Amino acid sequence: MSKIDAIKKRHSVRNYKQEKIHKDRVDLIQEKILELNLDGNLNLQFIEDAGNTYNKLLNKMAGLGSAPSVIACVGPDDKTLEQRVGYYGEQLVLYAQEIGLNTCWAGTFNKKMIPAKVNADERLVITIAIGYGSDQGKPHKSKSMEQVIDVKGERPLWFNKGVEMVLLAPTAINQQKFLIRLNDDESVEFIDKGGFFSQVDLGIVRCHFEIGSGRTLPAIR
Ligand SMILES: Cc1cc2nc3c(=O)[nH]c(=O)nc-3n(C[C@H](O)[C@H](O)[C@H](O)COP(=O)(O)O)c2cc1C
């Protein structure tokens, strides 16, 4: 499955089969996490038994309590942490989709119950529920391209392709509160319009834009 296919097939899944993730898949996820942690200076952790991570009423109502496993998104706490978590975490989400797993980013979870290791200089930002979905989720309602871009004049094809993939990205409460600006020198800026976990959203958006446009953007600063 290509990354574009993974983007098109991925939807948040909140109901999971009561089946543990098979060992070969766990090994693949662990390998990918190792790679992403090195690249992104993060401490993402796969936790096989989600335990009571999703025992909050909101999670139970959404169904997330059925997720067998969870990824704790942890990293050294600096001003880029949330964006890096979004950018590298979404690469993991898309990889999970490619190997037949389903996911849901979850900002609502029980911080006291999740068995994550958080070192002194680190922060646990968010979680990703993971497992075999009982369903595949469904496409979200989306803003139009015009609502999320700031471009003067003609739009190059690569830019349109990037934004097209961005519109399929998960965002907290489906808020899509960002703006993608194309400058005269063809550089691209991602502007945070605020909201719940909007910096994580922005990292996710950057990940989808790179895949869609086929361009590598400067590192997150
Ligand atoms: C940063 C972030 C936080 C999220 N937090 C939650 C959450 O706490 N509970 C939940 O059920 N879904 C959560 N979601 C999933 C969004 O509701 C979902 O991505 C959005 O509605 C779009 O749907 P889609 O992912 O199926 O495309 C979160 C998504 C993101 C990106």
The ligand as a MOL file (V3000), in Angstrom:
LIG
                    3D

  0  0  0     0  0            999 V3000
M  V30 BEGIN CTAB
M  V30 COUNTS 31 33 0 0 0
M  V30 BEGIN ATOM
M  V30 1 C -4.6460 15.9440 18.0600 0
M  V30 2 C -5.8890 15.0780 17.9830 0
M  V30 3 C -6.5980 14.7520 19.1260 0
M  V30 4 C -7.7280 13.9210 19.0450 0
M  V30 5 N -8.3790 13.5530 20.2090 0
M  V30 6 C -9.4230 12.7050 20.1440 0
M  V30 7 C -10.0440 12.2320 21.3420 0
M  V30 8 O -9.6690 12.5870 22.4540 0
M  V30 9 N -11.0960 11.3530 21.2230 0
M  V30 10 C -11.5300 10.9280 20.0130 0
M  V30 11 O -12.4720 10.1240 19.9600 0
M  V30 12 N -10.9740 11.3620 18.8370 0
M  V30 13 C -9.9160 12.2190 18.8870 0
M  V30 14 N -9.3000 12.6250 17.7290 0
M  V30 15 C -9.7730 12.1670 16.4200 0
M  V30 16 C -10.5230 13.2660 15.6570 0
M  V30 17 O -11.7980 13.4470 16.2120 0
M  V30 18 C -10.5940 12.8910 14.1610 0
M  V30 19 O -9.2910 12.8560 13.6480 0
M  V30 20 C -11.4260 13.8700 13.3490 0
M  V30 21 O -12.7850 13.8360 13.7320 0
M  V30 22 C -11.3470 13.5570 11.8470 0
M  V30 23 O -11.7830 12.2680 11.5690 0
M  V30 24 P -10.8520 11.1830 10.8910 0
M  V30 25 O -9.6300 11.0040 11.7800 0
M  V30 26 O -11.6830 9.9470 10.8240 0
M  V30 27 O -10.4310 11.6780 9.5490 0
M  V30 28 C -8.1750 13.4470 17.7900 0
M  V30 29 C -7.4500 13.7970 16.6370 0
M  V30 30 C -6.3160 14.5850 16.7240 0
M  V30 31 C -5.5430 14.8900 15.4840 0
M  V30 END ATOM
M  V30 BEGIN BOND
M  V30 1 1 1 2
M  V30 2 1 2 3
M  V30 3 2 2 30
M  V30 4 2 3 4
M  V30 5 1 4 5
M  V30 6 1 4 28
M  V30 7 2 5 6
M  V30 8 1 6 7
M  V30 9 1 6 13
M  V30 10 2 7 8
M  V30 11 1 7 9
M  V30 12 1 9 10
M  V30 13 2 10 11
M  V30 14 1 10 12
M  V30 15 2 12 13
M  V30 16 1 13 14
M  V30 17 1 14 15
M  V30 18 1 14 28
M  V30 19 1 15 16
M  V30 20 1 16 17
M  V30 21 1 16 18
M  V30 22 1 18 19
M  V30 23 1 18 20
M  V30 24 1 20 21
M  V30 25 1 20 22
M  V30 26 1 22 23
M  V30 27 1 23 24
M  V30 28 2 24 25
M  V30 29 1 24 26
M  V30 30 1 24 27
M  V30 31 2 28 29
M  V30 32 1 29 30
M  V30 33 1 30 31
M  V30 END BOND
M  V30 END CTAB
M  END
